[in-house]
Amino acid sequence: LTGHTDTVTSVAFTPDGKKFASGSYDKTIRIWDTETKHWIGDQLVHGDVVRSIAFSPDGKRLASGSWDKLIRVWDVETGQTIGQPLDGHEYIINSIAFSPDGTRVVSGCWDKTIRIWDVTATDLVPQPLPGWDHPFTAAAFSPDGSRIVSGSKTKTMQIWDANTGHEVGEPLQGHEDRVQSVAFAPDGKRIASGSYDNSIRMWDADSRQTIGEPLTGHQDIIRCVAFSPDGKWIVSGSNDSSIRLWDAETGHA
């Protein structure tokens, strides 16, 4: 699928699978028809590199985080922005995700903060979650919206209470390099993480302990990880130019 003029940094499907979106270093977002593989409408233009994109649970909105320090929320049908940009970060936004009810967006940033935004009131700037002094590289909501897991340049992950903003327990430690991507399983009981150490790890979300051995096979940095809707599979993308599919129970590729 061609159309972007520079590196594609992020992709996301709508919940019904009929469309997907792509964000790029060319400062644009394109929305594509899954069946025809043609883009739909005009490209959505950001002020700088688009680093992360996410659809709302109903598929009607798209959020994007950029090097311009802003998060924009777009109407998927019209291609127009909804309200003012979410402005509060002081550096590159690395990761964004919608809450399961579609009312909040979590963002992880190189300014060493995580913020939870109310996308129904875009004029309010939330306070960053307290307690850390390192750039955040990834963030994701749990399926019930009660927790957030974040990944950091410090090789660790942290679980947060999404309502209070407080840390839940100690950091999750095990990776040997930066944690680049995190994802909750659909049942909320497990977390997958991908790292610059070329491995994927599985974690028990309650005990915060690793499950089994690291998933190894990639020959370079793990850029992204995601669970299948039934939780039986994990897919990973890497700088080694490959995508791998893993059995989430056995850890076998």
C-alpha positions as CSV (number, residue, x, y, z in Angstrom):
1,L,0.0,0.0,0.0
2,T,1.7,3.1,-1.2
3,G,0.9,6.8,-0.6
4,H,3.1,8.0,2.3
5,T,6.3,9.7,1.3
6,D,8.4,8.7,4.4
7,T,8.6,6.1,7.1
8,V,5.3,4.7,8.5
9,T,5.4,4.9,12.3
10,S,2.0,3.6,13.4
11,V,-1.0,1.7,12.1
12,A,-4.4,0.8,13.6
13,F,-7.6,-0.9,12.6
14,T,-11.1,0.3,13.3
15,P,-12.9,-2.1,15.6
16,D,-15.0,-3.5,12.8
17,G,-11.9,-4.1,10.7
18,K,-13.3,-2.3,7.6
19,K,-10.8,0.5,7.8
20,F,-7.3,1.2,9.1
21,A,-5.2,4.2,9.5
22,S,-1.5,4.9,9.1
23,G,0.7,7.7,10.6
24,S,4.0,8.7,9.1
25,Y,7.2,10.8,9.2
26,D,5.6,12.7,6.3
27,K,3.5,14.5,9.0
28,T,0.2,12.9,7.7
29,I,-2.3,10.3,8.5
30,R,-4.1,8.3,5.9
31,I,-7.3,6.2,6.3
32,W,-7.6,3.1,4.1
33,D,-10.3,0.8,3.0
34,T,-9.3,-2.7,4.1
35,E,-11.0,-4.5,1.2
36,T,-9.9,-2.2,-1.7
37,K,-6.6,-1.2,0.0
38,H,-7.2,2.4,-1.3
39,W,-7.0,5.4,0.9
40,I,-10.3,7.2,1.8
41,G,-10.6,10.9,1.4
42,D,-7.9,13.4,2.0
43,Q,-4.8,12.9,4.1
44,L,-5.0,14.3,7.7
45,V,-2.2,16.8,8.2
46,H,-0.3,17.1,11.5
47,G,2.2,19.8,12.3
48,D,5.1,17.4,12.6
49,V,6.0,13.6,12.5
50,V,3.0,11.4,13.5
51,R,4.4,9.0,16.1
52,S,1.3,7.1,17.3
53,I,-2.4,6.7,16.3
54,A,-5.4,5.0,17.9
55,F,-9.1,4.6,17.0
56,S,-11.8,5.1,19.6
57,P,-13.8,1.9,20.5
58,D,-16.7,3.0,18.3
59,G,-14.4,3.7,15.3
60,K,-15.7,7.2,14.8
61,R,-12.7,9.1,16.1
62,L,-9.0,8.8,15.6
63,A,-6.4,10.2,18.0
64,S,-2.9,11.0,16.9
65,G,0.3,11.9,18.9
66,S,3.1,13.8,17.3
67,W,6.5,15.3,17.5
68,D,4.8,18.7,17.6
69,K,3.9,17.8,21.3
70,L,0.2,17.8,20.5
71,I,-2.6,15.1,20.5
72,R,-5.3,15.7,17.9
73,V,-8.7,13.9,17.8
74,W,-10.2,13.5,14.3
75,D,-13.6,12.8,13.0
76,V,-13.1,9.7,10.9
77,E,-15.9,10.4,8.5
78,T,-15.2,14.1,7.8
79,G,-11.5,14.1,8.3
80,Q,-11.8,17.2,10.5
81,T,-10.3,17.8,13.9
82,I,-12.7,17.7,16.9
83,G,-12.1,20.6,19.3
84,Q,-8.7,22.0,20.1
85,P,-5.5,19.9,20.2
86,L,-4.7,18.4,23.5
87,D,-1.7,20.6,24.5
88,G,0.3,19.9,27.7
89,H,3.3,17.8,26.8
90,E,6.7,19.4,26.4
91,Y,8.4,17.0,24.0
92,I,7.8,14.1,21.5
93,I,4.7,12.0,22.2
94,N,5.6,8.4,21.8
95,S,2.4,6.5,22.5
96,I,-1.3,7.1,22.8
97,A,-4.3,4.8,23.5
98,F,-8.1,5.2,24.0
99,S,-9.8,3.9,27.2
100,P,-12.3,1.2,26.5
101,D,-15.3,3.6,27.0
102,G,-13.7,6.1,24.6
103,T,-13.8,9.1,27.0
104,R,-10.1,9.2,27.8
105,V,-6.8,9.0,26.0
106,V,-3.5,8.1,27.7
107,S,-0.2,9.5,26.4
108,G,3.4,8.6,27.1
109,C,6.0,11.2,26.3
110,W,9.7,11.8,26.1
111,D,9.1,14.7,28.6
112,K,9.1,12.0,31.3
113,T,5.4,12.1,31.9
114,I,2.2,10.2,31.3
115,R,-1.1,12.1,31.1
116,I,-4.7,10.9,31.0
117,W,-6.9,13.2,28.9
118,D,-10.6,13.6,29.1
119,V,-11.4,13.8,25.3
120,T,-14.9,15.2,26.1
121,A,-13.3,18.3,27.6
122,T,-10.3,19.2,25.4
123,D,-9.7,22.5,27.1
124,L,-8.6,20.7,30.4
125,V,-4.9,19.8,30.7
126,P,-4.5,16.9,33.2
127,Q,-1.7,16.7,35.6
128,P,1.0,14.2,34.8
129,L,1.0,10.9,36.7
130,P,3.6,11.4,39.5
131,G,6.7,9.5,40.6
132,W,8.9,9.0,37.5
133,D,11.8,10.9,36.0
134,H,12.4,9.0,32.8
135,P,11.0,9.2,29.2
136,F,8.0,7.0,28.6
137,T,8.0,4.9,25.4
138,A,4.7,3.1,25.6
139,A,1.3,3.1,27.3
140,A,-1.9,1.0,27.2
141,F,-5.2,0.7,29.0
142,S,-6.4,-2.5,30.6
143,P,-9.6,-3.9,28.9
144,D,-11.8,-2.6,31.8
145,G,-10.2,0.8,31.8
146,S,-9.1,0.6,35.4
147,R,-5.4,0.3,34.9
148,I,-2.7,1.6,32.6
149,V,0.6,-0.1,31.9
150,S,3.6,2.0,30.8
151,G,7.0,1.2,29.3
152,S,10.1,3.2,29.9
153,K,13.6,3.9,28.7
154,T,14.7,2.5,32.1
155,K,14.1,-1.1,31.0
156,T,11.1,-1.3,33.3
157,M,7.3,-1.2,33.2
158,Q,4.8,0.3,35.7
159,I,1.1,-0.4,36.3
160,W,-1.0,2.6,37.3
161,D,-4.5,3.1,38.7
162,A,-6.3,4.9,35.8
163,N,-8.7,6.6,38.2
164,T,-6.4,7.9,40.9
165,G,-3.2,8.1,38.9
166,H,-1.2,6.2,41.6
167,E,1.3,3.5,41.0
168,V,0.2,0.0,41.6
169,G,3.0,-2.0,43.2
170,E,6.6,-1.9,42.2
171,P,8.0,-1.6,38.6
172,L,8.0,-4.8,36.4
173,Q,11.7,-5.6,35.9
174,G,13.2,-8.2,33.6
175,H,14.1,-6.6,30.2
176,E,17.7,-5.8,29.5
177,D,17.0,-2.7,27.5
178,R,14.3,-0.1,26.7
179,V,10.7,-1.3,26.7
180,Q,9.2,-0.1,23.4
181,S,5.7,-1.6,23.3
182,V,3.2,-2.9,25.8
183,A,-0.2,-4.6,25.5
184,F,-2.9,-6.1,27.9
185,A,-4.4,-9.4,27.0
186,P,-8.2,-9.1,26.3
187,D,-9.0,-10.7,29.7
188,G,-6.7,-8.2,31.5
189,K,-4.8,-11.0,33.3
190,R,-1.6,-10.8,31.3
191,I,0.7,-8.1,29.7
192,A,3.0,-8.5,26.8
193,S,6.1,-6.3,26.3
194,G,8.5,-5.8,23.5
195,S,12.0,-4.4,24.0
196,Y,15.2,-3.2,22.5
197,D,16.8,-6.4,23.9
198,N,15.1,-8.2,21.0
199,S,12.8,-10.2,23.3
200,I,9.1,-10.3,24.2
201,R,8.1,-11.0,27.8
202,M,4.8,-12.1,29.3
203,W,3.7,-10.9,32.7
204,D,1.0,-11.7,35.2
205,A,-0.9,-8.4,35.6
206,D,-1.8,-9.1,39.3
207,S,1.5,-10.5,40.6
208,R,3.6,-8.5,38.2
209,Q,5.9,-11.5,37.7
210,T,7.1,-12.8,34.4
211,I,5.4,-15.8,32.9
212,G,7.7,-18.4,31.5
213,E,10.8,-17.6,29.5
214,P,11.3,-14.6,27.2
215,L,10.0,-15.1,23.6
216,T,13.1,-15.0,21.4
217,G,13.6,-15.3,17.7
218,H,13.7,-11.7,16.4
219,Q,17.2,-10.5,15.5
220,D,16.7,-6.8,16.3
221,I,14.6,-4.3,18.3
222,I,10.9,-5.2,19.0
223,R,8.9,-2.2,17.9
224,C,5.3,-3.4,18.5
225,V,3.3,-6.2,20.2
226,A,-0.4,-6.9,20.2
227,F,-2.7,-9.7,21.4
228,S,-5.3,-11.3,19.1
229,P,-9.0,-10.6,20.2
230,D,-9.3,-14.1,21.7
231,G,-6.0,-13.7,23.6
232,K,-4.5,-16.9,22.1
233,W,-1.9,-15.2,20.0
234,I,0.7,-12.4,20.2
235,V,1.9,-10.6,17.1
236,S,5.2,-8.7,17.1
237,G,7.0,-6.4,14.6
238,S,10.7,-5.9,14.6
239,N,13.5,-3.8,13.1
240,D,14.7,-7.1,11.6
241,S,12.0,-6.5,9.0
242,S,9.9,-9.4,10.2
243,I,6.5,-10.0,11.8
244,R,6.2,-13.1,14.1
245,L,3.1,-14.8,15.5
246,W,3.4,-16.4,18.9
247,D,1.3,-18.9,20.8
248,A,0.4,-16.9,24.0
249,E,0.2,-20.0,26.1
250,T,3.3,-21.9,25.0
251,G,5.4,-19.0,23.8
252,H,6.2,-20.9,20.6
253,A,6.4,-19.0,17.3
